[in-house]
């Protein structure tokens, strides 16, 4: 969509273009067994790494089997939905084409984008809401040499919602990086941390110009809420 109006808002027009396009979603499934759930921070970090692993996979490159789906997804709203599975559900989810990324305690499988209303039946029946996880021990300070995805300390999000948001932040960082920095990050296995800063530090980060996720407000939080800041050393 283009406009001859010299006072038109380009950002609003771009958003209208995205909304007019067919809508796709990037599915992620986290394994949550009753007797051995992952820790919250590890699940958030593993979700971000799963998104990066998908974006860097050769199948998403031009000519790859997932390239067209990636373009269709990026032409619309960049939606991610996290569902949870255990036992036989997880085994069925593993049978679909995708990539499983393992953390210290978390297993997250990412799939090529699907139409918003066209989820495979093996994934459509999985639960979305109520994905709650905890950190049994305090998490330490992040390694300053590694990327950090900083969560807004003023927002309350379920683990599933926060996993989608860290995935968004990782994707914004990936888009912003030059090829050489992308290669270094990929070779490290996409090492990163997810942490929640003090309010004053968050305020400083928000003014730093680093990639910042503003949520569309489809679930849990208000539209336009700033959720995560991607602090990659190559972007500082």
Buried (B, 14 or more C-beta within 10 A) or exposed (E): EEEEEEEEEEEEBEBEEBEEBEBBBBBBBBBBEEEEBBBBBBBBBBBBBBBBBBBBBEBBEEEBEBBBBBEBBBBBBBBBBBBBBBEEBBEBBBEBEBBBBBBEBBBBBBBBBBBBEEBBEBBEEBEEEEBEBEEEEEBEEBEEEBBBBBBBBEBEBBBBBBBBBBBBBBBBBBEBBEEEBBEEBBEEEBEBBBBBBEEEBBEEBBEEEBBBBEBBEEBBBEEEBBBBBBBBEBBE
